[in-house]
């Protein structure tokens, strides 16, 4: 896959237009990390990226970050 194709594919997945499963594993991790850093929950990430919540949570756990939850959001506010 050429770098330009990979960037276009990533952008399409980031926009929610393609399933994240089309991405290489490292790019899926980066996508989950970006959305998590933006405050998205596992359910929101899974829905947007067309992944299961299990896969989303597994990737997030592999990244070593805690889940974003409504309770956590309240604590930060």
N, C-alpha and C positions, 0 to 999 in steps of 0.2 A: 504494500500500500504506500503510495507516495505521500510525502508530508502534506501536500495541498489537499489530497483526498481525505487524509486523516483529520485535518482541521475542519473540513466541510462536514464530515461525518460527526465529529465532536459537537460542532455548532448545532447541527440538526438534533442531536440527542439532547443537548443543553436546552434547546428551545421546546423540547417535548414532542418534536415531530417524528422521531424515530426511537425505537426501543434501545435502551442503553446496552442491551445484550449484543448489539452490533459492534460495540467498541472493544478494543483489546482490554484485558483486565486492568492494566495500569491507568488507562483513561477512565474506566468505570470508577476506579477508586478516586481519581481526581475529581470526577463529576460529583460523586457522593460527598466528598470533602468540601467542595465549593458550595453545594446546596446546604450542607450541614452548617457551614460557617455563616451562611446567610440566615440561619435560624430555622430552617425547615425541619419538620419532624420526619421520622422514618416513613410514616404513612404518606405524607406529602411528597417526599422524595420518590417513594415506590410508585405512587400514582403518576407522577409527572414523567418518570423515566421508563414506565412500563415494566418495572421489576417487581418481584414479590417483596413483601415487607421483610420476610426472612432473609432474602439476599441483601437487601438494603442494610438491615441490622448487622448481618455478618460482615459486610464490607466496613461499616462504621466501627464495629468492634475491632476489626483487624487494623484500622487506622488508630485505634486507641482513644477514641473520643466518646464521651457519654451521650446518651440520647437527648435530643431536644424535646421537651415536653411542655405542655401548657403550664404545669406547676413550675418548671424551671424558668419559663418566661416571666411568670408572676414574681419570682424571686429577684430577677434582674431588673424589674421595673421599679 
